[in-house]
Amino acid sequence: MSSRPCATSSGSSLGLLFRQVRDAMWARMADELARAGHVLSFSQYVVLKTLALGPICAGDLARAAELNPGAMTRLLDKLVARGLVDRVPDPADRRVLRIRLTEAGEAIWRDIEQCGQRVRERALAGLDDAERARLIRLLEQVRDNLKAPAE
């Protein structure tokens, strides 16, 4: 296994390149959302995307969005005030509140998902289906390598 630094042909380090890709994707997404008339932060977008999969408790939602519980509560308060999400008792444990998209939240999600699709298509332009699949597999491998416990 090589211990030499990994640099791209442009001289960017691997970590810097990941950061540049992430930042460029979010900048493009913010532009798409603005053109569609939506004012959402990245964290709000992640929350709506997560809730599009179904109701979830606030703690799990905070972990998915990588926010602390206090920040999640403030974010949810804003989304509740906008009528995009609501808090409902968990049928299995009434002490627990689950967060879900409202009808308005579902409608906005359908629209912003189209924004996300345009960004993904732009990001992957010039790659065929096999290259796209390989890129995703490679990125998942890098992610999983970094999540694995240190030896």
DSSP file (Angstrom, degrees, kcal/mol; ACC not computed):
  #  RESIDUE AA STRUCTURE BP1 BP2  ACC     N-H-->O    O-->H-N    N-H-->O    O-->H-N    TCO  KAPPA ALPHA  PHI   PSI    X-CA   Y-CA   Z-CA
    1    1 A M              0   0    0      0, 0.0     2,-0.2     0, 0.0     0, 0.0   0.000 360.0 360.0 360.0 131.6    0.0    0.0    0.0
    2    2 A S        -     0   0    0      1,-0.1     0, 0.0     2,-0.0     0, 0.0  -0.495 360.0-167.4 -77.5 141.4    1.4    3.4   -1.0
    3    3 A S        +     0   0    0     -2,-0.2    -1,-0.1     2,-0.1     3,-0.1   0.290  50.7 118.0-108.3   8.0    1.9    6.1    1.6
    4    4 A R  S    S-     0   0    0      1,-0.1    -2,-0.0     0, 0.0     0, 0.0  -0.440  76.5 -92.7 -75.2 151.4    2.5    8.9   -0.8
    5    5 A P        -     0   0    0      0, 0.0     2,-0.7     0, 0.0    -1,-0.1  -0.269  35.4-125.2 -61.9 147.4    0.0   11.8   -0.9
    6    6 A C        +     0   0    0     -3,-0.1     8,-1.1     5,-0.0     2,-0.4  -0.861  38.5 167.5 -96.7 116.6   -2.9   11.5   -3.3
    7    7 A A  B     -A   13   0A   0     -2,-0.7     6,-0.2     6,-0.2     5,-0.1  -0.976  29.3-128.4-129.8 145.1   -3.2   14.5   -5.6
    8    8 A T    >   -     0   0    0      4,-2.5     3,-2.0    -2,-0.4     6,-0.0  -0.276  40.6 -94.5 -79.7 174.1   -5.2   15.1   -8.7
    9    9 A S  T 3  S+     0   0    0      1,-0.3    -1,-0.1     2,-0.1    -2,-0.0   0.746 129.0  57.1 -62.8 -21.4   -3.7   16.3  -11.9
   10   10 A S  T 3  S-     0   0    0      2,-0.1    -1,-0.3     3,-0.0     3,-0.1   0.532 120.6-110.8 -85.1  -5.7   -4.7   19.8  -10.8
   11   11 A G  S <  S+     0   0    0     -3,-2.0     2,-0.2     1,-0.3    -2,-0.1   0.401  70.2 142.7  93.7  -3.0   -2.7   19.4   -7.6
   12   12 A S        -     0   0    0      1,-0.1    -4,-2.5    -5,-0.1    -1,-0.3  -0.469  50.5-123.0 -72.1 141.0   -5.7   19.2   -5.3
   13   13 A S  B  >  -A    7   0A   0     -6,-0.2     4,-2.7    -2,-0.2    -6,-0.2  -0.403  26.4-108.0 -75.4 162.5   -5.6   16.9   -2.4
   14   14 A L  H  > S+     0   0    0     -8,-1.1     4,-2.5     1,-0.2     5,-0.2   0.929 119.7  47.9 -57.8 -48.5   -8.3   14.2   -2.1
   15   15 A G  H  > S+     0   0    0      1,-0.2     4,-2.2     2,-0.2    -1,-0.2   0.906 112.6  48.7 -61.3 -42.6   -9.9   15.9    0.9
   16   16 A L  H  > S+     0   0    0      2,-0.2     4,-2.8     1,-0.2    -1,-0.2   0.903 110.1  52.0 -64.3 -41.2   -9.8   19.3   -0.9
   17   17 A L  H  X S+     0   0    0     -4,-2.7     4,-2.5     2,-0.2    -2,-0.2   0.919 108.9  49.9 -62.9 -43.5  -11.3   17.8   -4.0
   18   18 A F  H  X S+     0   0    0     -4,-2.5     4,-2.6     1,-0.2    -1,-0.2   0.924 112.4  48.4 -58.8 -43.7  -14.2   16.2   -2.0
   19   19 A R  H  X S+     0   0    0     -4,-2.2     4,-2.8     1,-0.2     5,-0.2   0.913 110.8  50.2 -63.9 -43.0  -14.8   19.6   -0.3
   20   20 A Q  H  X S+     0   0    0     -4,-2.8     4,-2.4     2,-0.2    -1,-0.2   0.900 111.8  47.9 -63.5 -40.6  -14.8   21.4   -3.7
   21   21 A V  H  X S+     0   0    0     -4,-2.5     4,-2.6     2,-0.2    -2,-0.2   0.943 113.4  47.6 -64.8 -47.6  -17.3   18.9   -5.2
   22   22 A R  H  X S+     0   0    0     -4,-2.6     4,-2.4     1,-0.2    -2,-0.2   0.936 114.7  45.8 -58.6 -47.8  -19.6   19.2   -2.2
   23   23 A D  H  X S+     0   0    0     -4,-2.8     4,-2.5     1,-0.2    -1,-0.2   0.894 113.2  49.6 -64.3 -40.1  -19.5   23.0   -2.2
   24   24 A A  H  X S+     0   0    0     -4,-2.4     4,-2.3    -5,-0.2    -1,-0.2   0.895 110.8  50.2 -67.2 -39.1  -20.0   23.2   -5.9
   25   25 A M  H  X S+     0   0    0     -4,-2.6     4,-2.5     2,-0.2    -2,-0.2   0.928 113.0  45.6 -64.8 -43.9  -23.0   20.8   -5.8
   26   26 A W  H  X S+     0   0    0     -4,-2.4     4,-3.1     2,-0.2    -2,-0.2   0.908 111.6  51.9 -68.2 -38.6  -24.6   22.8   -3.0
   27   27 A A  H  X S+     0   0    0     -4,-2.5     4,-2.0     2,-0.2    -1,-0.2   0.926 112.7  45.8 -60.4 -43.5  -23.9   26.1   -4.8
   28   28 A R  H  X S+     0   0    0     -4,-2.3     4,-2.4     2,-0.2    -1,-0.2   0.902 113.1  50.3 -65.2 -40.4  -25.6   24.7   -7.9
   29   29 A M  H  X S+     0   0    0     -4,-2.5     4,-3.0     2,-0.2     5,-0.2   0.915 108.1  52.1 -65.0 -42.3  -28.5   23.3   -5.8
   30   30 A A  H  X S+     0   0    0     -4,-3.1     4,-2.5     1,-0.2    -1,-0.2   0.903 110.4  49.3 -60.0 -40.8  -29.0   26.7   -4.1
   31   31 A D  H  X S+     0   0    0     -4,-2.0     4,-2.5    -5,-0.2    -2,-0.2   0.929 111.9  48.0 -62.7 -45.5  -29.1   28.3   -7.6
   32   32 A E  H  X S+     0   0    0     -4,-2.4     4,-1.6     1,-0.2    -2,-0.2   0.922 112.7  48.4 -61.4 -44.9  -31.7   25.7   -8.8
   33   33 A L  H  <>S+     0   0    0     -4,-3.0     5,-3.1     1,-0.2     4,-0.3   0.915 111.4  49.8 -62.7 -42.9  -33.8   26.2   -5.7
   34   34 A A  H ><5S+     0   0    0     -4,-2.5     3,-1.5     1,-0.2    -2,-0.2   0.919 108.8  51.9 -63.2 -43.1  -33.7   30.0   -6.0
   35   35 A R  H 3<5S+     0   0    0     -4,-2.5    -1,-0.2     1,-0.3    -2,-0.2   0.836 109.7  50.5 -61.2 -31.4  -34.7   29.8   -9.7
   36   36 A A  T 3<5S-     0   0    0     -4,-1.6    -1,-0.3    -5,-0.2    -2,-0.2   0.458 123.2-108.1 -86.0  -0.9  -37.7   27.6   -8.6
   37   37 A G  T < 5S+     0   0    0     -3,-1.5     2,-0.4    -4,-0.3    -3,-0.2   0.681  74.2 134.0  86.7  18.6  -38.6   30.1   -6.0
   38   38 A H      < -     0   0    0     -5,-3.1     2,-0.7    -6,-0.2    -1,-0.3  -0.867  40.7-161.0-107.1 134.8  -37.6   28.1   -2.9
   39   39 A V        +     0   0    0     -2,-0.4     2,-0.4    -5,-0.0    -9,-0.0  -0.899  34.5 146.5-112.2 100.7  -35.6   29.6    0.0
   40   40 A L        -     0   0    0     -2,-0.7     2,-0.1   -10,-0.1    -7,-0.1  -0.993  41.5-133.4-136.5 140.9  -34.1   26.6    1.8
   41   41 A S     >  -     0   0    0     -2,-0.4     4,-2.4     1,-0.1     5,-0.2  -0.422  36.5-105.5 -79.6 167.1  -30.8   26.1    3.7
   42   42 A F  H  > S+     0   0    0      1,-0.2     4,-2.6     2,-0.2     5,-0.2   0.924 123.1  51.0 -58.7 -44.2  -28.8   22.9    3.0
   43   43 A S  H  > S+     0   0    0      1,-0.2     4,-2.3     2,-0.2    -1,-0.2   0.891 108.8  50.4 -63.5 -39.6  -29.9   21.5    6.3
   44   44 A Q  H  > S+     0   0    0      2,-0.2     4,-2.6     1,-0.2    -1,-0.2   0.913 110.3  50.8 -63.4 -41.5  -33.6   22.2    5.5
   45   45 A Y  H  X S+     0   0    0     -4,-2.4     4,-2.7     2,-0.2    -2,-0.2   0.933 110.2  49.1 -59.8 -46.6  -33.1   20.5    2.2
   46   46 A V  H  X S+     0   0    0     -4,-2.6     4,-2.5     1,-0.2    -2,-0.2   0.898 111.1  50.5 -61.7 -41.0  -31.6   17.4    3.9
   47   47 A V  H  X S+     0   0    0     -4,-2.3     4,-2.7     2,-0.2    -1,-0.2   0.939 111.9  46.3 -63.2 -46.9  -34.5   17.3    6.4
   48   48 A L  H  X S+     0   0    0     -4,-2.6     4,-1.5     1,-0.2    -2,-0.2   0.908 112.9  50.6 -62.5 -41.1  -37.1   17.5    3.7
   49   49 A K  H  < S+     0   0    0     -4,-2.7     4,-0.4    -5,-0.2    -1,-0.2   0.921 112.2  46.8 -62.3 -43.6  -35.3   14.8    1.7
   50   50 A T  H >< S+     0   0    0     -4,-2.5     3,-1.3     1,-0.2     4,-0.3   0.908 111.8  50.4 -64.7 -42.8  -35.0   12.5    4.7
   51   51 A L  H >< S+     0   0    0     -4,-2.7     3,-1.4     1,-0.3    50,-0.4   0.733  94.4  72.6 -70.5 -21.5  -38.7   13.0    5.5
   52   52 A A  T 3< S+     0   0    0     -4,-1.5    -1,-0.3     1,-0.3    -2,-0.2   0.746  93.3  57.5 -63.1 -20.9  -39.7   12.2    2.0
   53   53 A L  T <  S-     0   0    0     -3,-1.3    -1,-0.3    -4,-0.4    -2,-0.2   0.624 127.5 -77.1 -82.2 -14.9  -38.8    8.6    2.9
   54   54 A G    <   -     0   0    0     -3,-1.4    -1,-0.3    -4,-0.3    45,-0.1  -0.635  65.4 -40.6 137.0 166.0  -41.3    8.7    5.8
   55   55 A P        +     0   0    0      0, 0.0     2,-0.3     0, 0.0    45,-0.2  -0.192  56.5 176.2 -59.7 151.1  -41.9   10.0    9.3
   56   56 A I  E     -B   99   0B   0     43,-1.8    43,-3.5     3,-0.0     2,-0.1  -0.983  33.6 -98.1-153.6 152.5  -39.0    9.8   11.7
   57   57 A C  E  >  -B   98   0B   0     -2,-0.3     4,-2.2    41,-0.3    41,-0.2  -0.411  37.8-112.9 -74.6 156.5  -38.3   10.9   15.3
   58   58 A A  H  > S+     0   0    0     39,-0.8     4,-2.6     1,-0.2     5,-0.2   0.845 114.1  55.2 -60.8 -36.8  -36.4   14.2   15.8
   59   59 A G  H  > S+     0   0    0      2,-0.2     4,-2.0     1,-0.2    -1,-0.2   0.926 110.5  44.4 -63.6 -44.8  -33.3   12.5   17.2
   60   60 A D  H  > S+     0   0    0      1,-0.2     4,-2.3     2,-0.2    -1,-0.2   0.873 113.2  52.3 -66.7 -36.0  -32.9   10.2   14.2
   61   61 A L  H  X S+     0   0    0     -4,-2.2     4,-2.2     2,-0.2    -2,-0.2   0.900 107.2  52.4 -65.8 -40.4  -33.6   13.2   11.9
   62   62 A A  H  X>S+     0   0    0     -4,-2.6     5,-2.8     1,-0.2     4,-0.6   0.909 110.6  47.9 -61.6 -42.3  -30.9   15.2   13.7
   63   63 A R  H ><5S+     0   0    0     -4,-2.0     3,-0.7     3,-0.2    -2,-0.2   0.918 110.9  50.8 -64.7 -42.4  -28.4   12.4   13.1
   64   64 A A  H 3<5S+     0   0    0     -4,-2.3    -1,-0.2     1,-0.2    -2,-0.2   0.869 116.6  40.3 -63.0 -36.3  -29.3   12.1    9.5
   65   65 A A  H 3<5S-     0   0    0     -4,-2.2    -1,-0.2    -5,-0.1    -2,-0.2   0.465 110.1-123.9 -90.5  -2.1  -28.9   15.9    9.0
   66   66 A E  T <<5 +     0   0    0     -3,-0.7     2,-0.3    -4,-0.6    -3,-0.2   0.922  65.5 135.0  56.5  48.5  -25.7   15.9   11.2
   67   67 A L      < -     0   0    0     -5,-2.8    -1,-0.2    -6,-0.1    -2,-0.1  -0.900  59.3-112.1-121.2 152.2  -27.2   18.6   13.5
   68   68 A N     >  -     0   0    0     -2,-0.3     4,-2.4    -3,-0.1     3,-0.2  -0.470  38.8-104.8 -77.1 159.8  -27.3   18.8   17.2
   69   69 A P  H  > S+     0   0    0      0, 0.0     4,-2.4     0, 0.0     5,-0.1   0.853 119.4  52.4 -56.8 -38.2  -30.7   18.4   18.9
   70   70 A G  H  > S+     0   0    0      2,-0.2     4,-2.0     1,-0.2     5,-0.2   0.919 110.9  46.6 -64.2 -43.4  -31.0   22.1   19.6
   71   71 A A  H  > S+     0   0    0     -3,-0.2     4,-2.4     1,-0.2    -1,-0.2   0.883 111.6  52.5 -65.4 -37.8  -30.3   23.1   16.1
   72   72 A M  H  X S+     0   0    0     -4,-2.4     4,-3.0     2,-0.2     5,-0.2   0.916 107.0  52.1 -64.5 -42.3  -32.7   20.5   14.8
   73   73 A T  H  X S+     0   0    0     -4,-2.4     4,-2.4     1,-0.2    -2,-0.2   0.927 111.5  46.5 -59.5 -45.4  -35.5   21.8   17.1
   74   74 A R  H  X S+     0   0    0     -4,-2.0     4,-1.8     2,-0.2    -1,-0.2   0.909 113.4  48.9 -63.6 -42.4  -34.9   25.4   15.7
   75   75 A L  H  X S+     0   0    0     -4,-2.4     4,-2.2     1,-0.2    -2,-0.2   0.927 112.2  48.2 -63.3 -44.9  -34.9   24.1   12.1
   76   76 A L  H  X S+     0   0    0     -4,-3.0     4,-3.0     1,-0.2     5,-0.2   0.890 106.6  56.9 -64.0 -39.1  -38.1   22.1   12.7
   77   77 A D  H  X S+     0   0    0     -4,-2.4     4,-2.4    -5,-0.2    -1,-0.2   0.908 108.7  47.6 -57.2 -41.2  -39.8   25.1   14.3
   78   78 A K  H  X S+     0   0    0     -4,-1.8     4,-1.5     2,-0.2    -2,-0.2   0.912 113.2  46.8 -66.2 -42.6  -39.1   27.1   11.1
   79   79 A L  H  <>S+     0   0    0     -4,-2.2     5,-2.6     2,-0.2     6,-0.9   0.861 112.4  50.4 -69.5 -34.6  -40.4   24.3    8.9
   80   80 A V  H ><5S+     0   0    0     -4,-3.0     3,-1.6     3,-0.2    -2,-0.2   0.930 108.5  52.6 -64.2 -45.6  -43.5   23.9   11.0
   81   81 A A  H 3<5S+     0   0    0     -4,-2.4    -2,-0.2     1,-0.3    -1,-0.2   0.826 108.8  50.3 -60.6 -31.6  -44.1   27.6   10.9
   82   82 A R  T 3<5S-     0   0    0     -4,-1.5    -1,-0.3    -5,-0.1    -2,-0.2   0.499 115.7-118.6 -83.6  -4.3  -43.9   27.4    7.0
   83   83 A G  T < 5S+     0   0    0     -3,-1.6    22,-0.4    -4,-0.3    21,-0.4   0.700  82.3 116.8  77.3  19.7  -46.4   24.5    7.1
   84   84 A L  S   <S+     0   0    0     -5,-2.6    18,-2.3    20,-0.2     2,-0.3   0.762  76.5  17.5 -92.3 -27.5  -43.9   22.0    5.5
   85   85 A V  E     -C  101   0B   0     -6,-0.9     2,-0.3    16,-0.3    16,-0.2  -0.931  62.5-163.1-137.0 161.1  -43.7   19.6    8.4
   86   86 A D  E     -C  100   0B   0     14,-2.3    14,-2.2    -2,-0.3     2,-0.5  -0.970  21.0-122.3-141.2 163.3  -45.6   18.7   11.5
   87   87 A R  E     +C   99   0B   0     -2,-0.3    12,-0.2    12,-0.2   -30,-0.0  -0.897  32.8 178.3-105.3 128.4  -44.9   16.8   14.7
   88   88 A V  E     -C   98   0B   0     10,-3.0    10,-3.7    -2,-0.5     2,-0.0  -0.959  34.7 -97.7-130.8 148.4  -47.3   13.8   15.5
   89   89 A P  E     -C   97   0B   0      0, 0.0     8,-0.2     0, 0.0     5,-0.2  -0.354  40.2-113.3 -62.9 142.2  -47.3   11.3   18.3
   90   90 A D  E >   -C   93   0B   0      6,-2.9     3,-0.6     3,-0.7     6,-0.2  -0.639  19.3-139.8 -73.2 127.0  -45.7    8.0   17.6
   91   91 A P  T 3  S+     0   0    0      0, 0.0     3,-0.2     0, 0.0    -1,-0.1   0.789 102.3  48.6 -62.1 -25.5  -48.5    5.4   17.5
   92   92 A A  T 3  S+     0   0    0      1,-0.3     2,-0.3     4,-0.0    -2,-0.0   0.732 128.9  17.0 -85.0 -23.2  -46.2    2.9   19.4
   93   93 A D  E X   - C   0  90B   0     -3,-0.6     3,-2.4     3,-0.2    -3,-0.7  -0.767  62.6-162.2-153.7  98.9  -45.1    5.4   22.1
   94   94 A R  E 3  S+     0   0B   0      1,-0.3    -1,-0.1    -2,-0.3    -2,-0.0   0.625  89.4  67.9 -63.0 -13.3  -47.1    8.5   22.6
   95   95 A R  E 3  S+     0   0B   0     -6,-0.1     2,-0.4    -5,-0.1    -1,-0.3   0.700  92.1  74.7 -75.9 -17.9  -44.2   10.1   24.5
   96   96 A V  E <  S-     0   0B   0     -3,-2.4    -6,-2.9    -6,-0.2     2,-0.4  -0.791  72.2-149.0-100.2 134.9  -42.3   10.2   21.2
   97   97 A L  E     - C   0  89B   0     -2,-0.4   -39,-0.8    -8,-0.2     2,-0.4  -0.859   7.9-155.1-100.6 137.0  -43.0   12.7   18.5
   98   98 A R  E     -BC  57  88B   0    -10,-3.7   -10,-3.0    -2,-0.4     2,-0.4  -0.861  11.2-136.3-107.1 146.2  -42.4   11.8   14.9
   99   99 A I  E     +BC  56  87B   0    -43,-3.5   -43,-1.8    -2,-0.4     2,-0.3  -0.848  29.5 170.7-102.4 136.2  -41.8   14.4   12.2
  100  100 A R  E     - C   0  86B   0    -14,-2.2   -14,-2.3    -2,-0.4     2,-0.2  -0.971  36.2-100.6-142.2 158.0  -43.5   14.1    8.9
  101  101 A L  E     - C   0  85B   0    -50,-0.4   -16,-0.3    -2,-0.3     2,-0.1  -0.544  34.0-138.5 -72.8 141.0  -44.0   16.1    5.8
  102  102 A T     >  -     0   0    0    -18,-2.3     4,-2.7    -2,-0.2     5,-0.2  -0.339  36.4 -93.4 -82.5 177.5  -47.4   17.9    5.4
  103  103 A E  H  > S+     0   0    0      1,-0.2     4,-2.3     2,-0.2     5,-0.2   0.917 132.2  49.9 -58.9 -41.2  -49.2   18.0    2.1
  104  104 A A  H  > S+     0   0    0    -21,-0.4     4,-2.4     1,-0.2    -1,-0.2   0.894 110.0  50.7 -64.0 -38.9  -47.5   21.3    1.4
  105  105 A G  H  > S+     0   0    0    -22,-0.4     4,-2.6   -21,-0.2    -2,-0.2   0.893 109.5  50.0 -64.6 -40.3  -44.1   19.7    2.4
  106  106 A E  H  X S+     0   0    0     -4,-2.7     4,-2.2     2,-0.2    -2,-0.2   0.898 110.5  50.4 -65.0 -39.7  -44.7   16.8    0.0
  107  107 A A  H  X S+     0   0    0     -4,-2.3     4,-1.5     2,-0.2    -2,-0.2   0.922 112.5  46.0 -64.5 -43.7  -45.6   19.2   -2.8
  108  108 A I  H  X S+     0   0    0     -4,-2.4     4,-3.2     1,-0.2     5,-0.3   0.908 109.8  55.5 -65.3 -40.4  -42.4   21.2   -2.2
  109  109 A W  H  X S+     0   0    0     -4,-2.6     4,-2.7     1,-0.2     5,-0.2   0.926 104.5  52.8 -58.9 -43.8  -40.4   18.0   -2.0
  110  110 A R  H  X S+     0   0    0     -4,-2.2     4,-0.9     1,-0.2    -1,-0.2   0.894 114.1  43.9 -58.6 -38.2  -41.6   16.9   -5.4
  111  111 A D  H  X S+     0   0    0     -4,-1.5     4,-1.2     2,-0.2     3,-0.4   0.927 115.2  45.4 -72.9 -45.8  -40.5   20.3   -6.9
  112  112 A I  H  X S+     0   0    0     -4,-3.2     4,-2.3     1,-0.2    -2,-0.2   0.791 104.7  62.6 -73.1 -24.4  -37.2   20.5   -5.1
  113  113 A E  H  X S+     0   0    0     -4,-2.7     4,-2.3    -5,-0.3    -1,-0.2   0.870 101.0  53.8 -63.9 -34.5  -36.4   16.8   -6.0
  114  114 A Q  H  X S+     0   0    0     -4,-0.9     4,-2.0    -3,-0.4    -1,-0.2   0.882 106.5  51.8 -64.9 -37.6  -36.6   18.0   -9.6
  115  115 A C  H  X S+     0   0    0     -4,-1.2     4,-2.0     2,-0.2    -2,-0.2   0.931 109.9  49.3 -60.8 -45.7  -34.0   20.7   -8.8
  116  116 A G  H  X S+     0   0    0     -4,-2.3     4,-2.7     1,-0.2    -2,-0.2   0.878 107.7  53.9 -61.5 -39.4  -31.8   18.0   -7.3
  117  117 A Q  H  X S+     0   0    0     -4,-2.3     4,-2.5     1,-0.2    -1,-0.2   0.904 107.6  50.5 -63.4 -41.2  -32.1   15.8  -10.4
  118  118 A R  H  X S+     0   0    0     -4,-2.0     4,-2.1     2,-0.2    -1,-0.2   0.899 111.4  48.5 -63.8 -39.5  -31.0   18.6  -12.6
  119  119 A V  H  X S+     0   0    0     -4,-2.0     4,-2.7     2,-0.2    -2,-0.2   0.933 111.6  49.0 -66.1 -45.3  -27.9   19.2  -10.4
  120  120 A R  H  X S+     0   0    0     -4,-2.7     4,-2.0     1,-0.2    -2,-0.2   0.910 111.1  50.4 -61.2 -41.9  -27.1   15.5  -10.3
  121  121 A E  H  < S+     0   0    0     -4,-2.5     4,-0.3     1,-0.2    -1,-0.2   0.908 111.8  47.5 -63.7 -40.7  -27.4   15.3  -14.1
  122  122 A R  H >< S+     0   0    0     -4,-2.1     3,-1.0     1,-0.2    -2,-0.2   0.922 111.6  50.8 -65.0 -42.6  -25.1   18.4  -14.5
  123  123 A A  H 3< S+     0   0    0     -4,-2.7    -1,-0.2     1,-0.2    -2,-0.2   0.850 116.7  40.2 -63.2 -34.3  -22.6   16.9  -12.1
  124  124 A L  T >< S+     0   0    0     -4,-2.0     3,-2.0    -5,-0.2    -1,-0.2   0.285  82.6 139.5-101.0   9.8  -22.5   13.6  -13.9
  125  125 A A  T <   +     0   0    0     -3,-1.0     3,-0.1    -4,-0.3    -3,-0.1  -0.254  69.5  24.5 -55.3 138.3  -22.6   15.0  -17.5
  126  126 A G  T 3  S+     0   0    0      1,-0.3     2,-0.5     0, 0.0    -1,-0.3   0.373  97.8 109.2  87.3  -4.9  -20.3   13.2  -19.8
  127  127 A L    <   -     0   0    0     -3,-2.0    -1,-0.3     4,-0.0     2,-0.1  -0.889  61.9-138.8-104.5 133.0  -20.3   10.0  -17.8
  128  128 A D     >  -     0   0    0     -2,-0.5     4,-2.6    -3,-0.1     5,-0.2  -0.284  36.2 -91.9 -79.9 175.8  -22.1    6.9  -19.1
  129  129 A D  H  > S+     0   0    0      1,-0.2     4,-2.4     2,-0.2     5,-0.2   0.876 126.7  50.2 -58.0 -41.0  -24.3    4.7  -16.9
  130  130 A A  H  > S+     0   0    0      2,-0.2     4,-2.4     1,-0.2    -1,-0.2   0.909 111.7  47.9 -65.7 -41.5  -21.4    2.3  -16.1
  131  131 A E  H  > S+     0   0    0      2,-0.2     4,-2.7     1,-0.2    -2,-0.2   0.895 111.3  51.1 -66.0 -39.5  -19.1    5.2  -15.2
  132  132 A R  H  X S+     0   0    0     -4,-2.6     4,-2.3     2,-0.2    -2,-0.2   0.939 111.5  47.0 -62.1 -46.5  -21.8    6.8  -13.0
  133  133 A A  H  X S+     0   0    0     -4,-2.4     4,-2.4     1,-0.2    -2,-0.2   0.905 113.0  49.2 -62.6 -41.6  -22.3    3.5  -11.2
  134  134 A R  H  X S+     0   0    0     -4,-2.4     4,-2.8     2,-0.2    -2,-0.2   0.910 109.3  52.0 -65.2 -42.3  -18.6    3.0  -10.7
  135  135 A L  H  X S+     0   0    0     -4,-2.7     4,-2.6     2,-0.2     5,-0.2   0.933 110.9  47.6 -59.0 -46.3  -18.1    6.5   -9.4
  136  136 A I  H  X S+     0   0    0     -4,-2.3     4,-2.5     1,-0.2    -2,-0.2   0.930 112.3  49.2 -62.1 -45.3  -20.9    6.0   -6.8
  137  137 A R  H  X S+     0   0    0     -4,-2.4     4,-2.2     1,-0.2    -1,-0.2   0.913 112.1  48.9 -60.3 -42.7  -19.4    2.6   -5.8
  138  138 A L  H  X S+     0   0    0     -4,-2.8     4,-2.4     2,-0.2    -2,-0.2   0.913 111.6  48.2 -65.1 -42.6  -15.9    4.2   -5.4
  139  139 A L  H  X S+     0   0    0     -4,-2.6     4,-2.6     1,-0.2    -1,-0.2   0.895 111.0  51.1 -65.5 -39.0  -17.3    7.1   -3.3
  140  140 A E  H  X S+     0   0    0     -4,-2.5     4,-2.9    -5,-0.2    -1,-0.2   0.893 109.4  51.6 -63.1 -38.8  -19.2    4.7   -1.1
  141  141 A Q  H  X S+     0   0    0     -4,-2.2     4,-2.7     2,-0.2    -2,-0.2   0.925 110.1  48.0 -64.0 -44.3  -16.0    2.6   -0.6
  142  142 A V  H  X S+     0   0    0     -4,-2.4     4,-1.9     2,-0.2    -2,-0.2   0.941 113.7  48.1 -60.9 -46.6  -14.0    5.8    0.4
  143  143 A R  H  X S+     0   0    0     -4,-2.6     4,-1.5     1,-0.2    -2,-0.2   0.940 113.4  46.6 -57.9 -49.2  -16.8    6.7    2.8
  144  144 A D  H  X S+     0   0    0     -4,-2.9     4,-1.5     1,-0.2    -1,-0.2   0.873 108.8  55.6 -64.7 -37.4  -17.0    3.2    4.3
  145  145 A N  H  < S+     0   0    0     -4,-2.7    -1,-0.2     1,-0.2    -2,-0.2   0.901 110.2  46.2 -59.0 -40.4  -13.2    3.1    4.6
  146  146 A L  H  < S+     0   0    0     -4,-1.9    -1,-0.2     1,-0.2    -2,-0.2   0.757 111.0  51.7 -77.4 -24.0  -13.2    6.2    6.6
  147  147 A K  H  < S+     0   0    0     -4,-1.5    -1,-0.2    -5,-0.2    -2,-0.2   0.711  88.1 101.4 -81.9 -21.3  -16.1    5.1    8.9
  148  148 A A  S  < S-     0   0    0     -4,-1.5     3,-0.1    -5,-0.2    -3,-0.0  -0.318  87.5 -96.0 -64.4 145.3  -14.4    1.8    9.7
  149  149 A P        -     0   0    0      0, 0.0    -1,-0.1     0, 0.0     2,-0.1  -0.294  45.6-100.3 -60.2 145.0  -12.7    1.6   13.1
  150  150 A A              0   0    0      1,-0.1    -4,-0.0    -3,-0.1    -3,-0.0  -0.383 360.0 360.0 -65.2 143.3   -9.0    2.4   13.1
  151  151 A E              0   0    0     -3,-0.1    -1,-0.1    -2,-0.1    -3,-0.0   0.457 360.0 360.0 -88.6 360.0   -6.8   -0.7   13.3
